[in-house]
Amino acid sequence: MKQSTHEVSGAASDQAVVVSLVLKSERLSEEMVAYSLQELISLAESAGVEVLHSAVQTKESIDSKWFIGKGKVEEIREIALRLGANTAIFDQELSGAQVRNLERALDLKIIDRTQLILDIFAQRAKTREGFLQVELAQLSYLLPRLSGHGVNLSRLGGGIGTRGPGETKLEMDRRHIRNRIHELRQALQEVKRHRALHRERRKKTGVYQVALVGYTNAGKSTLLNRMTDANVYAENQLFATLDPTTRMLRLPNGQEVVLTDTVGFIQNLPHDLVAAFRATLEEVCEADLILHVVDSSSEMKDQQRKVVGNILQELGAQGKPSITVFNKIDLLPAGHSELWTAEGDSLRVSAFAEPDLERLKTAVQEKLMGGKRRFVIPAGRGDLISLLYRVGDVLEQEVDGEEIRFDVRLKQSEFDKMGHIFKAYMASEAVQQEGESY
């Protein structure tokens, strides 16, 4: 594949060459290779790195010593020397030995994709919980690689790869790192316990929980801001949001639900990071409804949707009620937004169009509270009337002699549980709205 040069404005402490290895056995399309490399460049720029050059090598297998071929190592050394680069960033995860060998051969700081993502997370963390999660992920990544980071450890404070809450821990020996990992896991268990208590309280009060999930930079924080006036930091950059934010969302019927913004997903998201953020991501597992936000303007939207689906499956959140929200349709040419559909319920919106936000709120309301059903109940059956108010959302009631007609929005799950009680009282002209088109 042809190599290219990428320039970014402004001074940076790191000037880097980015490198990607493509294995023939993976049979990746040229489009996928280019996308992954461009995503790596975007990650680097998000971390404050100036990318001077990008290179791709296609090989039958990984070189156990150098990761890439020895000839490619020499080529990258010459390019880095000519351009004045001080860092090489690899698109795949490297072993400790490979890092050590590459550092010696290239005389550059060596960073892999996982370490780059961890570095960005370290920059973005704002809360104690965020710091704990990032440090746990950093130390879990570092522990098996201590022997491969000799040069990196001598460059503490030197920019990418050494930033964040784990910085002062980098020179600990393995025993101290293991002890610190144990302490962090205990602290996060306490976070998990507190979150579980808050969720239980919300459930007892009958408050629905909705989670925004999606690929990084899909526009989740912007949607949260626009729907709830949350004033959450939202920028056109990868991982702008790290710490989860929860706000109350008022639906068209006046009912309030809890809306939570979550950290964005990305392909090859480090396993240690998913594990460290599990306490936060459990908000997704406990949600009554998932809004899967997709960047409609991305050429790789289908691939990004698959990545999100795979991570949701890893978290055990697959199969939950969901709506696919194709966001950023304002960035598409006229008529193109109509091309995008998804299995199940979906909606095409611009976060900056008020009518689209209202349609999204209505879709959330319909999905959470179900279709309309009509019941005719004897006025003397106060027990049934009380139960109806408890399990459903009474939209209208009308007294007709000794009977009262109720139009109720009732979730299918509630009807399945209570249907045997109300079956005899369902009106023959029962109203039921299912399979809503949003």
Secondary structure, 3 states (H helix, E strand, C coil): CCCECCCCCCCCCEEEEEEEEEEHHHCCCHHHHHHHHHHHHHHHHHCCEEEEEEEEEEECCCECCCECCHHHHHHHHHHHHHHCCCEEEECCCCCHHHHHHHHHHHCCEEEEHHHHHHHHHHHHCCCHHHHHHHHHHHHHHHHHHHHHCHHHHCCCCCCCCCCCCCHHHCCCCHHHHHHHHHHHHHHHHHHHHHHHHHHHHHHHCCCCEEEEEEECCCCHHHHHHHHHCCCCCCCCCCCCCCCCEEEEEECCCCCEEEEEECCCECCCCCHHHHHHCHHHHHHHHHCCEEEEEEECCCCCHHHHHHHHHHHHHHHCCCCCCEEEEEECHHHCCCCHHHHCCCCCEEEECCCCCHHHHHHHHHHHHHHHHCEEEEEEEECCCHHHHHHHHHHCEEEEEEEECCEEEEEEEECHHHHHHHHHHHHHHECCCCCCCCCCCC
